[in-house]
Amino acid sequence: MIIADLFTILRFLLAIALISYSVLDGSSIVLAATLYFGGWLSDNLDGYLARKSKQGHGKLKDLDVIADIFLVISGLIWVTIHYGAYSSIFVLLYGAAWGLMFAVTGNDAVFMSFSFGGILMTFYTVWSNERTLAVFAIVWGTVTAIVKRKALIDHIRRFLHALK
């Protein structure tokens, strides 16, 4: 198992921990945000290390997308339970639409657009309720966009091409 696989497993564990924490308590915004942003950090490191490794992507490469979906949904569950930001029906329908659209199109740009939407909904809720963490979220998002700018531009191109 290569290190990228360990980060994929870590992302699953952090998403499970965030959902569990949200259901059981969820009162510490710092702990919840650490779990959520730690999951996204593991995603960034996973891809980076897989590209830099001589071994390339590990055996869990196909589970990477599922780990991402799980993390996005865990963030929406957290802000739904803790802040009442969205209804549980909305989160379920969003996840179902996301999965259906990805299954039908097989286009990872479609996947990324739903992923981005879910992340924005979570960030917006944090921004609205926790200004100190909002600054952290903006800095984190900006640094991520700069570091992953080539992949981001590629995803935007593929998404726009898929619309044609």
PyMOL commands that set and color helices and strands:
alter all, ss='L'
color gray80, all
select helices_A, chain A and resi 3-24+29-52+61-83+88-105+108-129+131-147+149-163
alter helices_A, ss='H'
color red, helices_A
deselect
rebuild
show_as cartoon
